Amino acid sequence: MTDMLLEVDGLHVSYGKAEVLHGISLAMKPGSILTVIGANGAGKTTLLNAIMGLIPSTGQIRYNGQPIPRTVEARVAAGLCLVPEKRELFGTMTVEDNIELGGFLRSKHEREQMQEEVYQRFPRLAERRKQLAGTLSGGERQMLALARALMSRPRLLLLDEPSLGLAPKIVADILQIVAELRTTGVSILLVEQNARAALEIADEGYLVELGEVRKSGPAAELANDPSLMEGYLGRQ
Ligand code: ATP
């Protein structure tokens, strides 16, 4: 028996002949935020895509104490939801329609209930319901991507660099929202290059370099690790 929500054990991923993940292992408790930090090209996006089932991998992934379902569809149905780095919103559709699409697997009643919750959490989006998604600011687009993901009532949110391209003040706002989501029972696997900000809201941290876990531990410990200061924590 395990009390872990997600356990990744010896995960390998290759693109053609090039192996980019060389046996990654991690474990995540339900209701927690785990952050994977690391430089550009370390393999963070690849890790998320493999957990979501979007690319093939070898090794074991267990979810909720069981081998994770095989297909992406079954993983979505089991409560996984990926918010990709590019957000992938429908720019020529309204905020409202983008949000509604996120709940396509749910009943009409559930969708309406979730919409209310989402608009309460993101009042900015409520104000802009009728606006086209393509006209939103970077921070608002990230909020919309999160809101759309929440419509599927996920148990495990996989967030790929939610702070990418945002001004520091907006980064803080977005990560605050991510921290608050945990209180609703959603678990979050947060991939970030912005290590200091991510470790501030996370419970556990993993440093990935060149497709391997170099360090892991309580986020507060990693945030004060002198060996991470130079390369990862220096920029505030
Ligand atoms: P970033 O912050 O730039 O997204 P990352 O840590 O998420 O970086 P990945 O995008 O997972 O890193 O990339 C890991 C490695 O795999 C890199 O060397 C990258 O060039 C390579 N890679 C990523 N996608 C592909 C692909 N589709 N085909 C071949 N190589 C790829």
Residues whose N, C-alpha, C, O or C-beta is under 5 A from the ligand:
A	BS01	ATP	Y15 V20 A39 N40 G41 A42 G43 K44 T45 T46
